[in-house]
Amino acid sequence: MTADDDIPTQRAEALVVRLRNEGHHTEADRVQEMLDRHAIPSDDDLPAEQVRHSFLHGLRDVCQAILTAIEAIDPSSGTAIEELRLEVDKRLFPHGVHDEEPI
């Protein structure tokens, strides 16, 4: 992992600090949990599908955390945020949306 690979993590950690400083502790905890849950393993022998799944899941969670942070900062954006949440889930859910099975 190069120094450039650490930049997104550092930015996410800075977001956690900013959210805490602004009193948004629940949102900060959520972002921190996602950082902890989706830490990239150093093992280079992971199967490609597992890497793809982890990446998409992590990206989805980060997007959702960002939307939560925006909503905390600007509560009036709630409706727009919900629409964006649905789009994020639709596009980044690793195995697609399985709520509706074809008949």
Summary of the structure (lengths in Angstrom):
residues: 103
radius of gyration: 15.5
end to end distance: 46.4
largest distance: 50.6
contacts: 233
relative contact order: 0.11
helix: 74%
strand: 0%
